[in-house]
């Protein structure tokens, strides 16, 4: 699975997460290396990087600055689902690596 030039938006997120339906992710991929910039909603500016395995799962790390001017960092495992219309939905399990170090779940979907 290749995520290059795909755009994703948050569908849902745990209450302790910073992203929302206003957050947009712009993915780039070269080989098995994935990068993304993201912003919107409570996110001023964010970046993520990860490795994509043979099944399309993404093991990633992320960091961003939110509207409260906090620098937040975390780890996430994203598992893909191909929707009937061919778009990708990612089911994510994440954990903050700073702050309260809580964890949560989110779902992002490709937008066209």
Phi and psi restraints in degrees (range 20) as a CNS / XPLOR table:
assign (resid 1 and name C) (resid 2 and name N)
       (resid 2 and name CA) (resid 2 and name C) 1.0 -121.8 20.0 2
assign (resid 2 and name N) (resid 2 and name CA)
       (resid 2 and name C) (resid 3 and name N) 1.0 129.1 20.0 2
assign (resid 2 and name C) (resid 3 and name N)
       (resid 3 and name CA) (resid 3 and name C) 1.0 -100.1 20.0 2
assign (resid 3 and name N) (resid 3 and name CA)
       (resid 3 and name C) (resid 4 and name N) 1.0 4.8 20.0 2
assign (resid 3 and name C) (resid 4 and name N)
       (resid 4 and name CA) (resid 4 and name C) 1.0 -59.0 20.0 2
assign (resid 4 and name N) (resid 4 and name CA)
       (resid 4 and name C) (resid 5 and name N) 1.0 131.1 20.0 2
assign (resid 4 and name C) (resid 5 and name N)
       (resid 5 and name CA) (resid 5 and name C) 1.0 65.0 20.0 2
assign (resid 5 and name N) (resid 5 and name CA)
       (resid 5 and name C) (resid 6 and name N) 1.0 19.3 20.0 2
assign (resid 5 and name C) (resid 6 and name N)
       (resid 6 and name CA) (resid 6 and name C) 1.0 -93.3 20.0 2
assign (resid 6 and name N) (resid 6 and name CA)
       (resid 6 and name C) (resid 7 and name N) 1.0 147.9 20.0 2
assign (resid 6 and name C) (resid 7 and name N)
       (resid 7 and name CA) (resid 7 and name C) 1.0 -118.8 20.0 2
assign (resid 7 and name N) (resid 7 and name CA)
       (resid 7 and name C) (resid 8 and name N) 1.0 133.3 20.0 2
assign (resid 7 and name C) (resid 8 and name N)
       (resid 8 and name CA) (resid 8 and name C) 1.0 -124.8 20.0 2
assign (resid 8 and name N) (resid 8 and name CA)
       (resid 8 and name C) (resid 9 and name N) 1.0 150.9 20.0 2
assign (resid 8 and name C) (resid 9 and name N)
       (resid 9 and name CA) (resid 9 and name C) 1.0 -132.9 20.0 2
assign (resid 9 and name N) (resid 9 and name CA)
       (resid 9 and name C) (resid 10 and name N) 1.0 146.8 20.0 2
assign (resid 9 and name C) (resid 10 and name N)
       (resid 10 and name CA) (resid 10 and name C) 1.0 -70.0 20.0 2
assign (resid 10 and name N) (resid 10 and name CA)
       (resid 10 and name C) (resid 11 and name N) 1.0 132.1 20.0 2
assign (resid 10 and name C) (resid 11 and name N)
       (resid 11 and name CA) (resid 11 and name C) 1.0 -97.0 20.0 2
assign (resid 11 and name N) (resid 11 and name CA)
       (resid 11 and name C) (resid 12 and name N) 1.0 -42.4 20.0 2
assign (resid 11 and name C) (resid 12 and name N)
       (resid 12 and name CA) (resid 12 and name C) 1.0 -155.5 20.0 2
assign (resid 12 and name N) (resid 12 and name CA)
       (resid 12 and name C) (resid 13 and name N) 1.0 160.0 20.0 2
assign (resid 12 and name C) (resid 13 and name N)
       (resid 13 and name CA) (resid 13 and name C) 1.0 -154.9 20.0 2
assign (resid 13 and name N) (resid 13 and name CA)
       (resid 13 and name C) (resid 14 and name N) 1.0 153.7 20.0 2
assign (resid 13 and name C) (resid 14 and name N)
       (resid 14 and name CA) (resid 14 and name C) 1.0 -63.9 20.0 2
assign (resid 14 and name N) (resid 14 and name CA)
       (resid 14 and name C) (resid 15 and name N) 1.0 155.2 20.0 2
assign (resid 14 and name C) (resid 15 and name N)
       (resid 15 and name CA) (resid 15 and name C) 1.0 -59.3 20.0 2
assign (resid 15 and name N) (resid 15 and name CA)
       (resid 15 and name C) (resid 16 and name N) 1.0 -29.6 20.0 2
assign (resid 15 and name C) (resid 16 and name N)
       (resid 16 and name CA) (resid 16 and name C) 1.0 -85.1 20.0 2
assign (resid 16 and name N) (resid 16 and name CA)
       (resid 16 and name C) (resid 17 and name N) 1.0 5.9 20.0 2
assign (resid 16 and name C) (resid 17 and name N)
       (resid 17 and name CA) (resid 17 and name C) 1.0 -89.4 20.0 2
assign (resid 17 and name N) (resid 17 and name CA)
       (resid 17 and name C) (resid 18 and name N) 1.0 160.4 20.0 2
assign (resid 17 and name C) (resid 18 and name N)
       (resid 18 and name CA) (resid 18 and name C) 1.0 -95.6 20.0 2
assign (resid 18 and name N) (resid 18 and name CA)
       (resid 18 and name C) (resid 19 and name N) 1.0 -22.7 20.0 2
assign (resid 18 and name C) (resid 19 and name N)
       (resid 19 and name CA) (resid 19 and name C) 1.0 -83.0 20.0 2
assign (resid 19 and name N) (resid 19 and name CA)
       (resid 19 and name C) (resid 20 and name N) 1.0 159.2 20.0 2
assign (resid 19 and name C) (resid 20 and name N)
       (resid 20 and name CA) (resid 20 and name C) 1.0 -148.4 20.0 2
assign (resid 20 and name N) (resid 20 and name CA)
       (resid 20 and name C) (resid 21 and name N) 1.0 -175.6 20.0 2
assign (resid 20 and name C) (resid 21 and name N)
       (resid 21 and name CA) (resid 21 and name C) 1.0 -64.0 20.0 2
assign (resid 21 and name N) (resid 21 and name CA)
       (resid 21 and name C) (resid 22 and name N) 1.0 -10.8 20.0 2
assign (resid 21 and name C) (resid 22 and name N)
       (resid 22 and name CA) (resid 22 and name C) 1.0 -91.7 20.0 2
assign (resid 22 and name N) (resid 22 and name CA)
       (resid 22 and name C) (resid 23 and name N) 1.0 -2.5 20.0 2
assign (resid 22 and name C) (resid 23 and name N)
       (resid 23 and name CA) (resid 23 and name C) 1.0 -91.8 20.0 2
assign (resid 23 and name N) (resid 23 and name CA)
       (resid 23 and name C) (resid 24 and name N) 1.0 128.7 20.0 2
assign (resid 23 and name C) (resid 24 and name N)
       (resid 24 and name CA) (resid 24 and name C) 1.0 -119.4 20.0 2
assign (resid 24 and name N) (resid 24 and name CA)
       (resid 24 and name C) (resid 25 and name N) 1.0 135.5 20.0 2
assign (resid 24 and name C) (resid 25 and name N)
       (resid 25 and name CA) (resid 25 and name C) 1.0 -112.7 20.0 2
assign (resid 25 and name N) (resid 25 and name CA)
       (resid 25 and name C) (resid 26 and name N) 1.0 132.4 20.0 2
assign (resid 25 and name C) (resid 26 and name N)
       (resid 26 and name CA) (resid 26 and name C) 1.0 -112.5 20.0 2
assign (resid 26 and name N) (resid 26 and name CA)
       (resid 26 and name C) (resid 27 and name N) 1.0 106.3 20.0 2
assign (resid 26 and name C) (resid 27 and name N)
       (resid 27 and name CA) (resid 27 and name C) 1.0 -90.6 20.0 2
assign (resid 27 and name N) (resid 27 and name CA)
       (resid 27 and name C) (resid 28 and name N) 1.0 143.5 20.0 2
assign (resid 27 and name C) (resid 28 and name N)
       (resid 28 and name CA) (resid 28 and name C) 1.0 -130.2 20.0 2
assign (resid 28 and name N) (resid 28 and name CA)
       (resid 28 and name C) (resid 29 and name N) 1.0 144.6 20.0 2
assign (resid 28 and name C) (resid 29 and name N)
       (resid 29 and name CA) (resid 29 and name C) 1.0 -143.8 20.0 2
assign (resid 29 and name N) (resid 29 and name CA)
       (resid 29 and name C) (resid 30 and name N) 1.0 133.3 20.0 2
assign (resid 29 and name C) (resid 30 and name N)
       (resid 30 and name CA) (resid 30 and name C) 1.0 -128.8 20.0 2
assign (resid 30 and name N) (resid 30 and name CA)
       (resid 30 and name C) (resid 31 and name N) 1.0 115.9 20.0 2
assign (resid 30 and name C) (resid 31 and name N)
       (resid 31 and name CA) (resid 31 and name C) 1.0 62.3 20.0 2
assign (resid 31 and name N) (resid 31 and name CA)
       (resid 31 and name C) (resid 32 and name N) 1.0 -128.0 20.0 2
assign (resid 31 and name C) (resid 32 and name N)
       (resid 32 and name CA) (resid 32 and name C) 1.0 -98.8 20.0 2
assign (resid 32 and name N) (resid 32 and name CA)
       (resid 32 and name C) (resid 33 and name N) 1.0 9.1 20.0 2
assign (resid 32 and name C) (resid 33 and name N)
       (resid 33 and name CA) (resid 33 and name C) 1.0 -98.3 20.0 2
assign (resid 33 and name N) (resid 33 and name CA)
       (resid 33 and name C) (resid 34 and name N) 1.0 123.1 20.0 2
assign (resid 33 and name C) (resid 34 and name N)
       (resid 34 and name CA) (resid 34 and name C) 1.0 -111.1 20.0 2
assign (resid 34 and name N) (resid 34 and name CA)
       (resid 34 and name C) (resid 35 and name N) 1.0 137.1 20.0 2
assign (resid 34 and name C) (resid 35 and name N)
       (resid 35 and name CA) (resid 35 and name C) 1.0 -133.5 20.0 2
assign (resid 35 and name N) (resid 35 and name CA)
       (resid 35 and name C) (resid 36 and name N) 1.0 159.9 20.0 2
assign (resid 35 and name C) (resid 36 and name N)
       (resid 36 and name CA) (resid 36 and name C) 1.0 -157.6 20.0 2
assign (resid 36 and name N) (resid 36 and name CA)
       (resid 36 and name C) (resid 37 and name N) 1.0 147.0 20.0 2
assign (resid 36 and name C) (resid 37 and name N)
       (resid 37 and name CA) (resid 37 and name C) 1.0 -107.8 20.0 2
assign (resid 37 and name N) (resid 37 and name CA)
       (resid 37 and name C) (resid 38 and name N) 1.0 150.2 20.0 2
assign (resid 37 and name C) (resid 38 and name N)
       (resid 38 and name CA) (resid 38 and name C) 1.0 -150.7 20.0 2
assign (resid 38 and name N) (resid 38 and name CA)
       (resid 38 and name C) (resid 39 and name N) 1.0 153.3 20.0 2
assign (resid 38 and name C) (resid 39 and name N)
       (resid 39 and name CA) (resid 39 and name C) 1.0 -166.2 20.0 2
assign (resid 39 and name N) (resid 39 and name CA)
       (resid 39 and name C) (resid 40 and name N) 1.0 172.0 20.0 2
assign (resid 39 and name C) (resid 40 and name N)
       (resid 40 and name CA) (resid 40 and name C) 1.0 114.6 20.0 2
assign (resid 40 and name N) (resid 40 and name CA)
       (resid 40 and name C) (resid 41 and name N) 1.0 150.3 20.0 2
assign (resid 40 and name C) (resid 41 and name N)
       (resid 41 and name CA) (resid 41 and name C) 1.0 66.1 20.0 2
assign (resid 41 and name N) (resid 41 and name CA)
       (resid 41 and name C) (resid 42 and name N) 1.0 -123.9 20.0 2
assign (resid 41 and name C) (resid 42 and name N)
       (resid 42 and name CA) (resid 42 and name C) 1.0 -83.4 20.0 2
assign (resid 42 and name N) (resid 42 and name CA)
       (resid 42 and name C) (resid 43 and name N) 1.0 -1.4 20.0 2
assign (resid 42 and name C) (resid 43 and name N)
       (resid 43 and name CA) (resid 43 and name C) 1.0 -101.5 20.0 2
assign (resid 43 and name N) (resid 43 and name CA)
       (resid 43 and name C) (resid 44 and name N) 1.0 119.4 20.0 2
assign (resid 43 and name C) (resid 44 and name N)
       (resid 44 and name CA) (resid 44 and name C) 1.0 -77.9 20.0 2
assign (resid 44 and name N) (resid 44 and name CA)
       (resid 44 and name C) (resid 45 and name N) 1.0 -50.1 20.0 2
assign (resid 44 and name C) (resid 45 and name N)
       (resid 45 and name CA) (resid 45 and name C) 1.0 -157.7 20.0 2
assign (resid 45 and name N) (resid 45 and name CA)
       (resid 45 and name C) (resid 46 and name N) 1.0 132.7 20.0 2
assign (resid 45 and name C) (resid 46 and name N)
       (resid 46 and name CA) (resid 46 and name C) 1.0 -144.0 20.0 2
assign (resid 46 and name N) (resid 46 and name CA)
       (resid 46 and name C) (resid 47 and name N) 1.0 158.7 20.0 2
assign (resid 46 and name C) (resid 47 and name N)
       (resid 47 and name CA) (resid 47 and name C) 1.0 -140.1 20.0 2
assign (resid 47 and name N) (resid 47 and name CA)
       (resid 47 and name C) (resid 48 and name N) 1.0 148.0 20.0 2
assign (resid 47 and name C) (resid 48 and name N)
       (resid 48 and name CA) (resid 48 and name C) 1.0 -138.5 20.0 2
assign (resid 48 and name N) (resid 48 and name CA)
       (resid 48 and name C) (resid 49 and name N) 1.0 156.0 20.0 2
assign (resid 48 and name C) (resid 49 and name N)
       (resid 49 and name CA) (resid 49 and name C) 1.0 -142.8 20.0 2
assign (resid 49 and name N) (resid 49 and name CA)
       (resid 49 and name C) (resid 50 and name N) 1.0 147.7 20.0 2
assign (resid 49 and name C) (resid 50 and name N)
       (resid 50 and name CA) (resid 50 and name C) 1.0 -163.1 20.0 2
assign (resid 50 and name N) (resid 50 and name CA)
       (resid 50 and name C) (resid 51 and name N) 1.0 176.2 20.0 2
assign (resid 50 and name C) (resid 51 and name N)
       (resid 51 and name CA) (resid 51 and name C) 1.0 -115.8 20.0 2
assign (resid 51 and name N) (resid 51 and name CA)
       (resid 51 and name C) (resid 52 and name N) 1.0 135.9 20.0 2
assign (resid 51 and name C) (resid 52 and name N)
       (resid 52 and name CA) (resid 52 and name C) 1.0 -102.8 20.0 2
assign (resid 52 and name N) (resid 52 and name CA)
       (resid 52 and name C) (resid 53 and name N) 1.0 126.4 20.0 2
assign (resid 52 and name C) (resid 53 and name N)
       (resid 53 and name CA) (resid 53 and name C) 1.0 -88.9 20.0 2
assign (resid 53 and name N) (resid 53 and name CA)
       (resid 53 and name C) (resid 54 and name N) 1.0 -178.9 20.0 2
assign (resid 53 and name C) (resid 54 and name N)
       (resid 54 and name CA) (resid 54 and name C) 1.0 -64.6 20.0 2
assign (resid 54 and name N) (resid 54 and name CA)
       (resid 54 and name C) (resid 55 and name N) 1.0 -18.1 20.0 2
assign (resid 54 and name C) (resid 55 and name N)
       (resid 55 and name CA) (resid 55 and name C) 1.0 -98.5 20.0 2
assign (resid 55 and name N) (resid 55 and name CA)
       (resid 55 and name C) (resid 56 and name N) 1.0 3.4 20.0 2
assign (resid 55 and name C) (resid 56 and name N)
       (resid 56 and name CA) (resid 56 and name C) 1.0 88.2 20.0 2
assign (resid 56 and name N) (resid 56 and name CA)
       (resid 56 and name C) (resid 57 and name N) 1.0 1.3 20.0 2
assign (resid 56 and name C) (resid 57 and name N)
       (resid 57 and name CA) (resid 57 and name C) 1.0 -68.8 20.0 2
assign (resid 57 and name N) (resid 57 and name CA)
       (resid 57 and name C) (resid 58 and name N) 1.0 143.3 20.0 2
assign (resid 57 and name C) (resid 58 and name N)
       (resid 58 and name CA) (resid 58 and name C) 1.0 -117.4 20.0 2
assign (resid 58 and name N) (resid 58 and name CA)
       (resid 58 and name C) (resid 59 and name N) 1.0 122.6 20.0 2
assign (resid 58 and name C) (resid 59 and name N)
       (resid 59 and name CA) (resid 59 and name C) 1.0 -101.2 20.0 2
assign (resid 59 and name N) (resid 59 and name CA)
       (resid 59 and name C) (resid 60 and name N) 1.0 110.0 20.0 2
assign (resid 59 and name C) (resid 60 and name N)
       (resid 60 and name CA) (resid 60 and name C) 1.0 -130.2 20.0 2
assign (resid 60 and name N) (resid 60 and name CA)
       (resid 60 and name C) (resid 61 and name N) 1.0 161.6 20.0 2
assign (resid 60 and name C) (resid 61 and name N)
       (resid 61 and name CA) (resid 61 and name C) 1.0 -123.2 20.0 2
assign (resid 61 and name N) (resid 61 and name CA)
       (resid 61 and name C) (resid 62 and name N) 1.0 147.1 20.0 2
assign (resid 61 and name C) (resid 62 and name N)
       (resid 62 and name CA) (resid 62 and name C) 1.0 -141.7 20.0 2
assign (resid 62 and name N) (resid 62 and name CA)
       (resid 62 and name C) (resid 63 and name N) 1.0 158.1 20.0 2
assign (resid 62 and name C) (resid 63 and name N)
       (resid 63 and name CA) (resid 63 and name C) 1.0 -150.3 20.0 2
assign (resid 63 and name N) (resid 63 and name CA)
       (resid 63 and name C) (resid 64 and name N) 1.0 146.9 20.0 2
assign (resid 63 and name C) (resid 64 and name N)
       (resid 64 and name CA) (resid 64 and name C) 1.0 -155.9 20.0 2
assign (resid 64 and name N) (resid 64 and name CA)
       (resid 64 and name C) (resid 65 and name N) 1.0 165.9 20.0 2
assign (resid 64 and name C) (resid 65 and name N)
       (resid 65 and name CA) (resid 65 and name C) 1.0 -110.7 20.0 2
assign (resid 65 and name N) (resid 65 and name CA)
       (resid 65 and name C) (resid 66 and name N) 1.0 128.0 20.0 2
assign (resid 65 and name C) (resid 66 and name N)
       (resid 66 and name CA) (resid 66 and name C) 1.0 -98.3 20.0 2
assign (resid 66 and name N) (resid 66 and name CA)
       (resid 66 and name C) (resid 67 and name N) 1.0 178.9 20.0 2
assign (resid 66 and name C) (resid 67 and name N)
       (resid 67 and name CA) (resid 67 and name C) 1.0 -63.6 20.0 2
assign (resid 67 and name N) (resid 67 and name CA)
       (resid 67 and name C) (resid 68 and name N) 1.0 -20.2 20.0 2
assign (resid 67 and name C) (resid 68 and name N)
       (resid 68 and name CA) (resid 68 and name C) 1.0 -84.1 20.0 2
assign (resid 68 and name N) (resid 68 and name CA)
       (resid 68 and name C) (resid 69 and name N) 1.0 3.8 20.0 2
assign (resid 68 and name C) (resid 69 and name N)
       (resid 69 and name CA) (resid 69 and name C) 1.0 64.3 20.0 2
assign (resid 69 and name N) (resid 69 and name CA)
       (resid 69 and name C) (resid 70 and name N) 1.0 33.2 20.0 2
assign (resid 69 and name C) (resid 70 and name N)
       (resid 70 and name CA) (resid 70 and name C) 1.0 -95.9 20.0 2
assign (resid 70 and name N) (resid 70 and name CA)
       (resid 70 and name C) (resid 71 and name N) 1.0 139.7 20.0 2
assign (resid 70 and name C) (resid 71 and name N)
       (resid 71 and name CA) (resid 71 and name C) 1.0 -91.7 20.0 2
assign (resid 71 and name N) (resid 71 and name CA)
       (resid 71 and name C) (resid 72 and name N) 1.0 118.2 20.0 2
assign (resid 71 and name C) (resid 72 and name N)
       (resid 72 and name CA) (resid 72 and name C) 1.0 -114.2 20.0 2
assign (resid 72 and name N) (resid 72 and name CA)
       (resid 72 and name C) (resid 73 and name N) 1.0 142.4 20.0 2
assign (resid 72 and name C) (resid 73 and name N)
       (resid 73 and name CA) (resid 73 and name C) 1.0 -132.5 20.0 2
assign (resid 73 and name N) (resid 73 and name CA)
       (resid 73 and name C) (resid 74 and name N) 1.0 153.2 20.0 2
assign (resid 73 and name C) (resid 74 and name N)
       (resid 74 and name CA) (resid 74 and name C) 1.0 -165.0 20.0 2
assign (resid 74 and name N) (resid 74 and name CA)
       (resid 74 and name C) (resid 75 and name N) 1.0 176.9 20.0 2
assign (resid 74 and name C) (resid 75 and name N)
       (resid 75 and name CA) (resid 75 and name C) 1.0 -126.7 20.0 2
assign (resid 75 and name N) (resid 75 and name CA)
       (resid 75 and name C) (resid 76 and name N) 1.0 145.6 20.0 2
assign (resid 75 and name C) (resid 76 and name N)
       (resid 76 and name CA) (resid 76 and name C) 1.0 -149.4 20.0 2
assign (resid 76 and name N) (resid 76 and name CA)
       (resid 76 and name C) (resid 77 and name N) 1.0 143.2 20.0 2
assign (resid 76 and name C) (resid 77 and name N)
       (resid 77 and name CA) (resid 77 and name C) 1.0 -117.1 20.0 2
assign (resid 77 and name N) (resid 77 and name CA)
       (resid 77 and name C) (resid 78 and name N) 1.0 121.0 20.0 2
assign (resid 77 and name C) (resid 78 and name N)
       (resid 78 and name CA) (resid 78 and name C) 1.0 -110.5 20.0 2
assign (resid 78 and name N) (resid 78 and name CA)
       (resid 78 and name C) (resid 79 and name N) 1.0 132.1 20.0 2
assign (resid 78 and name C) (resid 79 and name N)
       (resid 79 and name CA) (resid 79 and name C) 1.0 -116.0 20.0 2
assign (resid 79 and name N) (resid 79 and name CA)
       (resid 79 and name C) (resid 80 and name N) 1.0 124.6 20.0 2
assign (resid 79 and name C) (resid 80 and name N)
       (resid 80 and name CA) (resid 80 and name C) 1.0 -82.3 20.0 2
assign (resid 80 and name N) (resid 80 and name CA)
       (resid 80 and name C) (resid 81 and name N) 1.0 151.7 20.0 2
assign (resid 80 and name C) (resid 81 and name N)
       (resid 81 and name CA) (resid 81 and name C) 1.0 -134.4 20.0 2
assign (resid 81 and name N) (resid 81 and name CA)
       (resid 81 and name C) (resid 82 and name N) 1.0 131.7 20.0 2
assign (resid 81 and name C) (resid 82 and name N)
       (resid 82 and name CA) (resid 82 and name C) 1.0 -90.6 20.0 2
assign (resid 82 and name N) (resid 82 and name CA)
       (resid 82 and name C) (resid 83 and name N) 1.0 121.3 20.0 2
assign (resid 82 and name C) (resid 83 and name N)
       (resid 83 and name CA) (resid 83 and name C) 1.0 -79.1 20.0 2
assign (resid 83 and name N) (resid 83 and name CA)
       (resid 83 and name C) (resid 84 and name N) 1.0 164.1 20.0 2
assign (resid 83 and name C) (resid 84 and name N)
       (resid 84 and name CA) (resid 84 and name C) 1.0 -56.6 20.0 2
assign (resid 84 and name N) (resid 84 and name CA)
       (resid 84 and name C) (resid 85 and name N) 1.0 -32.1 20.0 2
assign (resid 84 and name C) (resid 85 and name N)
       (resid 85 and name CA) (resid 85 and name C) 1.0 -87.1 20.0 2
assign (resid 85 and name N) (resid 85 and name CA)
       (resid 85 and name C) (resid 86 and name N) 1.0 6.3 20.0 2
assign (resid 85 and name C) (resid 86 and name N)
       (resid 86 and name CA) (resid 86 and name C) 1.0 92.1 20.0 2
assign (resid 86 and name N) (resid 86 and name CA)
       (resid 86 and name C) (resid 87 and name N) 1.0 -10.4 20.0 2
assign (resid 86 and name C) (resid 87 and name N)
       (resid 87 and name CA) (resid 87 and name C) 1.0 -71.5 20.0 2
assign (resid 87 and name N) (resid 87 and name CA)
       (resid 87 and name C) (resid 88 and name N) 1.0 162.8 20.0 2
assign (resid 87 and name C) (resid 88 and name N)
       (resid 88 and name CA) (resid 88 and name C) 1.0 -104.1 20.0 2
assign (resid 88 and name N) (resid 88 and name CA)
       (resid 88 and name C) (resid 89 and name N) 1.0 134.4 20.0 2
assign (resid 88 and name C) (resid 89 and name N)
       (resid 89 and name CA) (resid 89 and name C) 1.0 -113.2 20.0 2
assign (resid 89 and name N) (resid 89 and name CA)
       (resid 89 and name C) (resid 90 and name N) 1.0 132.9 20.0 2
assign (resid 89 and name C) (resid 90 and name N)
       (resid 90 and name CA) (resid 90 and name C) 1.0 -110.8 20.0 2
assign (resid 90 and name N) (resid 90 and name CA)
       (resid 90 and name C) (resid 91 and name N) 1.0 125.1 20.0 2
assign (resid 90 and name C) (resid 91 and name N)
       (resid 91 and name CA) (resid 91 and name C) 1.0 -96.5 20.0 2
assign (resid 91 and name N) (resid 91 and name CA)
       (resid 91 and name C) (resid 92 and name N) 1.0 121.1 20.0 2
assign (resid 91 and name C) (resid 92 and name N)
       (resid 92 and name CA) (resid 92 and name C) 1.0 -118.4 20.0 2
assign (resid 92 and name N) (resid 92 and name CA)
       (resid 92 and name C) (resid 93 and name N) 1.0 135.7 20.0 2
assign (resid 92 and name C) (resid 93 and name N)
       (resid 93 and name CA) (resid 93 and name C) 1.0 -116.7 20.0 2
assign (resid 93 and name N) (resid 93 and name CA)
       (resid 93 and name C) (resid 94 and name N) 1.0 120.1 20.0 2
assign (resid 93 and name C) (resid 94 and name N)
       (resid 94 and name CA) (resid 94 and name C) 1.0 -131.4 20.0 2
assign (resid 94 and name N) (resid 94 and name CA)
       (resid 94 and name C) (resid 95 and name N) 1.0 163.9 20.0 2
assign (resid 94 and name C) (resid 95 and name N)
       (resid 95 and name CA) (resid 95 and name C) 1.0 -148.5 20.0 2
assign (resid 95 and name N) (resid 95 and name CA)
       (resid 95 and name C) (resid 96 and name N) 1.0 135.0 20.0 2
assign (resid 95 and name C) (resid 96 and name N)
       (resid 96 and name CA) (resid 96 and name C) 1.0 -67.9 20.0 2
assign (resid 96 and name N) (resid 96 and name CA)
       (resid 96 and name C) (resid 97 and name N) 1.0 141.2 20.0 2
assign (resid 96 and name C) (resid 97 and name N)
       (resid 97 and name CA) (resid 97 and name C) 1.0 -106.8 20.0 2
assign (resid 97 and name N) (resid 97 and name CA)
       (resid 97 and name C) (resid 98 and name N) 1.0 7.4 20.0 2
assign (resid 97 and name C) (resid 98 and name N)
       (resid 98 and name CA) (resid 98 and name C) 1.0 -139.5 20.0 2
assign (resid 98 and name N) (resid 98 and name CA)
       (resid 98 and name C) (resid 99 and name N) 1.0 -175.7 20.0 2
assign (resid 98 and name C) (resid 99 and name N)
       (resid 99 and name CA) (resid 99 and name C) 1.0 61.4 20.0 2
assign (resid 99 and name N) (resid 99 and name CA)
       (resid 99 and name C) (resid 100 and name N) 1.0 -133.2 20.0 2
assign (resid 99 and name C) (resid 100 and name N)
       (resid 100 and name CA) (resid 100 and name C) 1.0 -81.6 20.0 2
assign (resid 100 and name N) (resid 100 and name CA)
       (resid 100 and name C) (resid 101 and name N) 1.0 -4.8 20.0 2
assign (resid 100 and name C) (resid 101 and name N)
       (resid 101 and name CA) (resid 101 and name C) 1.0 56.1 20.0 2
assign (resid 101 and name N) (resid 101 and name CA)
       (resid 101 and name C) (resid 102 and name N) 1.0 28.9 20.0 2
assign (resid 101 and name C) (resid 102 and name N)
       (resid 102 and name CA) (resid 102 and name C) 1.0 -74.4 20.0 2
assign (resid 102 and name N) (resid 102 and name CA)
       (resid 102 and name C) (resid 103 and name N) 1.0 169.4 20.0 2
assign (resid 102 and name C) (resid 103 and name N)
       (resid 103 and name CA) (resid 103 and name C) 1.0 -124.0 20.0 2
assign (resid 103 and name N) (resid 103 and name CA)
       (resid 103 and name C) (resid 104 and name N) 1.0 169.0 20.0 2
assign (resid 103 and name C) (resid 104 and name N)
       (resid 104 and name CA) (resid 104 and name C) 1.0 -166.2 20.0 2
assign (resid 104 and name N) (resid 104 and name CA)
       (resid 104 and name C) (resid 105 and name N) 1.0 -175.6 20.0 2
assign (resid 104 and name C) (resid 105 and name N)
       (resid 105 and name CA) (resid 105 and name C) 1.0 -132.4 20.0 2
assign (resid 105 and name N) (resid 105 and name CA)
       (resid 105 and name C) (resid 106 and name N) 1.0 145.6 20.0 2
assign (resid 105 and name C) (resid 106 and name N)
       (resid 106 and name CA) (resid 106 and name C) 1.0 -145.2 20.0 2
assign (resid 106 and name N) (resid 106 and name CA)
       (resid 106 and name C) (resid 107 and name N) 1.0 164.5 20.0 2
assign (resid 106 and name C) (resid 107 and name N)
       (resid 107 and name CA) (resid 107 and name C) 1.0 -131.9 20.0 2
assign (resid 107 and name N) (resid 107 and name CA)
       (resid 107 and name C) (resid 108 and name N) 1.0 132.4 20.0 2
assign (resid 107 and name C) (resid 108 and name N)
       (resid 108 and name CA) (resid 108 and name C) 1.0 -123.9 20.0 2
assign (resid 108 and name N) (resid 108 and name CA)
       (resid 108 and name C) (resid 109 and name N) 1.0 147.6 20.0 2
assign (resid 108 and name C) (resid 109 and name N)
       (resid 109 and name CA) (resid 109 and name C) 1.0 -127.9 20.0 2
assign (resid 109 and name N) (resid 109 and name CA)
       (resid 109 and name C) (resid 110 and name N) 1.0 145.4 20.0 2
assign (resid 109 and name C) (resid 110 and name N)
       (resid 110 and name CA) (resid 110 and name C) 1.0 -66.4 20.0 2
assign (resid 110 and name N) (resid 110 and name CA)
       (resid 110 and name C) (resid 111 and name N) 1.0 137.7 20.0 2
assign (resid 110 and name C) (resid 111 and name N)
       (resid 111 and name CA) (resid 111 and name C) 1.0 -110.0 20.0 2
assign (resid 111 and name N) (resid 111 and name CA)
       (resid 111 and name C) (resid 112 and name N) 1.0 151.4 20.0 2
